[in-house]
Amino acid sequence: MPRIGGSPRAKLTYSPEQQFDTDEPVDPRGDIVVDLDDYRDRDANPQAFELKDGEAVELENEPGPSGEPSSGDFRKNLALDYDDKFLDTLGEDIIEQIEGDIDERAPWRDRFERGLEMMGLVESDIDDGPFPGASNAVHPLLIEARTQFWARAMGELFPPDGPAKGKVMGAQTDQLQQRAARVSEYMNFDMTVQDEAYMEEMSSLVWDLSFYGSCFDKTFNDPIYNQNQAIYVPADDLIVPAEARSLKTTPRFAHRMRKWPNEVRQLQVAGYYRDVELDLPSQEEENEVEKLKNETQDVEPDGDDKSVRHELFETCINLDLEGDEHVGEDGSPTGLERSYYVTVDRHTRKVLSIYRGWDEADITCRRKLYINHWKYAPGEGFYGSGLFHLIGGLQVAATGALRVLLDSAASASLSGGFISRHANLKGKTLILTPGQWQPVDASADDLAKAFYAPPVKEPAAALFQLLGFLTERGEKFTATTELQTGGADPKSAPVGTTQMMIEQGGKVMSAIHSGMHRTLGRSLRVRYQLMREFAPPDGYPYEVGEGQQRTVFADDFAPGVSIVPVSDPNVFSSAQRM
């Protein structure tokens, strides 16, 4: 290729497009655009020239339709290197896909509306009973199982001293043991002291897990406070396609976040988000589940424009991003899509950030997950099964039996019946009140003839037996009995036999805790990696006692030492541990 302007790396482009032929003369009257990639400043944008009257005139340097990420920090916000046209198109595509995913899972979301009503946490118009004044009591089977599970799981997985312990991988040496101790001390200090909301977030996660069947936690480094944090992500705020099986393999998933305008502005000032103007919606959109959750807290948003928040989708999505393509050994693009974390404002469709979703040293570019999926029990698809799925029928039957018993007892205890039209009551409405006597213009015989009370039976013993049976089956299934001994009677059994029966009765709960133990381990490893990645040069100082302070450095989080939960996957109660 001929050289123009003396630059050995110049590229020649014609307009209109045609292949350059060195054997043919060049028409000087044609328009020639020359892109000069100056070797003296390889990061500079190429300059464009146009021939006018035989002279080269420099054109304005306008960015291309997609731009190109410049070299620099691997963790930089790539959205800063792309123009608005490309980002607006990307934002529109992502929002369209996410809203399609939301519509696909509408039946899954609507299922829990009935579940919240079933537990008696909200009032339901469809459960007013067969007549006015009928009982609307709800059997506490589900809420009791939920409370028992929450209390046991929190005590085992998240003890007061912290949920983590260091573990030496490979040969045991004094140096590695000391590193493991420092890592364990600091991580527990970080989660229980510095991350003040950690225990509350995990408590909310465990509380909802048994009911919904699926919950999520997200561990990240807060760019404003430069501190690691873990938050609870409800299943309704983690959006995946209907065909998804896991967060590792799905082509995309999105975390729906609601942030106050000042929170978004803080992230823009910190450089984590693009500094673009975002319009607020007139009011926040709430689905039925969100409305019911507000009702359980006895709150009702007034829709004031001063209380409206931005709805952001932090989306992990596979992209073949132009300018940041995956290249093979020969240096040419392979067309392989890699994971990026793209944050988009739902209302304005503006892209706020694009971050690479893999480790810089990972040549395979495996997806880096900051969100972990907790499951109560396996489900048929992506989501797990909770108590509502497993014993929802027992809850409905127990509630029905309880209401019939209460209505039957009320009917037998309170008088009621029919009054003759010919009774001489002179328009009065008689209400029998204990301890009070009301005068009427009628004799006792007239009253006896005017009033008729139909026979009402006392509550049947069969109803009591049915309610007891349903409650017992529900408690055995969810392992919420006070002494979990399987199906045998431990009163006259030897101690060894009783211990074996307790172990057998706790198989279900032990399996659930084992799954939670593994998920907590993944969550702790994400925090472990973030500590190594964002460790300051002078290390992390922390307190180990009154007046004592230590420091842990990035090298302490190097391979050789890992972090695991302090809990035992086979133990879920203090009696079992003893």
Salt bridges, closest charged atoms under 4 A:
ASP27 OD1 - ARG29 NE 3.30
ASP37 OD2 - ARG9 NH2 3.40
ASP38 OD2 - ARG40 NH2 2.54
ASP81 OD2 - LYS76 NZ 2.96
ASP84 OD1 - ARG274 NH1 3.16
ASP88 OD1 - LYS350 NZ 3.84
GLU92 OE1 - ARG349 NE 3.85
GLU99 OE2 - ARG346 NE 3.27
GLU99 OE2 - ARG349 NH2 3.55
ASP101 OD2 - ARG252 NE 2.90
ASP110 OD1 - ARG109 NE 3.84
GLU117 OE1 - ARG114 NH1 3.93
ASP127 OD2 - ARG114 NH1 3.50
GLU156 OE1 - ARG577 NH2 2.37
GLU185 OE1 - ARG550 NH1 2.84
ASP190 OD2 - ARG527 NH2 2.99
ASP195 OD2 - ARG527 NH2 3.16
ASP208 OD1 - ARG146 NH2 2.64
ASP236 OD1 - ARG105 NH2 3.56
ASP236 OD2 - ARG256 NH2 3.30
ASP237 OD1 - ARG256 NE 3.19
ASP275 OD1 - ARG265 NH1 2.67
GLU284 OE1 - ARG258 NH1 3.93
GLU284 OE2 - ARG309 NE 2.83
GLU288 OE2 - LYS291 NZ 3.73
GLU290 OE2 - ARG258 NH2 3.34
GLU311 OE2 - ARG256 NH1 3.83
GLU311 OE1 - ARG258 NH1 3.83
GLU311 OE2 - ARG346 NH1 2.96
GLU314 OE1 - LYS218 NZ 2.47
ASP324 OD2 - ARG338 NH2 3.94
ASP324 OD1 - ARG356 NH2 3.09
ASP345 OD1 - HIS310 ND1 3.73
ASP359 OD1 - LYS368 NZ 2.84
ASP362 OD2 - ARG366 NE 3.19
ASP441 OD2 - LYS426 NZ 2.84
GLU533 OE2 - ARG75 NH1 3.56
GLU533 OE1 - LYS368 NZ 3.01
ASP556 OD1 - ARG182 NH2 2.70
